[in-house]
Amino acid sequence: MTTEEEFFNIKYKKGSLDPKTAQLVFFAACIAIGHEGGARRHLKQARECGATEDEITEAMVYAMRPAAAKVRDLAKVVIAH
C-alpha cells in the first residue's frame, strides 16, 4: 500500500518500492555521500529485509560509479594538459 508524501516540494508515493529495494537505495545513497552512520543503519535494515550479499555489493557498486566516472574524467583532463 502506498501513501502520498511530499519531500522538498516533490510529490511521490511512499511504498512504491518494496522495503528491501528502498533500503538498498538508502544504503547506496548514504555510501555515495559518505554518510557512514546512515550507510550502517540502512545496510542493517536491508539485511533484515532479506538483501543478499550480492545485492548489497551491486548497490555499493552503483553508488561508486558516478564518483569513479567523475574522477576518471578529471584525470583525463589533467593528464591531457
URBEL-V370101 format. One record per backbone hydrogen bond with DSSP energy under -1.0 kcal/mol. NH is the residue of the N-H (numbers start at 1). CO is the residue of the C=O. E is the energy in kcal/mol with one decimal. If there is no record, write none. Layout:
{{NH | CO | E} {NH | CO | E}}
This chain:
{{3 | 14 | -2.2} {5 | 12 | -2.9} {7 | 10 | -2.1} {10 | 7 | -1.3} {12 | 5 | -2.2} {14 | 3 | -2.5} {16 | 13 | -1.5} {22 | 18 | -2.5} {23 | 19 | -2.3} {24 | 20 | -2.1} {25 | 21 | -2.4} {26 | 22 | -2.5} {27 | 23 | -2.7} {28 | 24 | -2.6} {29 | 25 | -2.7} {30 | 26 | -2.5} {31 | 27 | -2.4} {32 | 28 | -2.5} {33 | 29 | -1.6} {35 | 30 | -2.6} {36 | 34 | -1.2} {39 | 35 | -2.5} {40 | 36 | -2.7} {41 | 37 | -2.4} {42 | 38 | -2.9} {43 | 39 | -2.1} {44 | 40 | -2.2} {45 | 41 | -2.2} {46 | 42 | -2.5} {47 | 43 | -2.5} {48 | 44 | -2.3} {49 | 45 | -1.4} {50 | 47 | -1.7} {51 | 46 | -2.6} {56 | 52 | -2.3} {57 | 53 | -2.5} {58 | 54 | -2.3} {59 | 55 | -2.3} {60 | 56 | -2.3} {61 | 57 | -2.5} {62 | 58 | -2.3} {63 | 59 | -1.9} {64 | 60 | -1.6} {65 | 61 | -1.7} {68 | 64 | -2.6} {69 | 65 | -2.6} {70 | 66 | -2.0} {71 | 67 | -2.4} {72 | 68 | -2.5} {73 | 69 | -2.6} {74 | 70 | -2.4} {75 | 71 | -2.6} {76 | 72 | -2.2} {77 | 73 | -1.8} {78 | 74 | -2.7} {79 | 75 | -2.7} {80 | 76 | -2.0}}
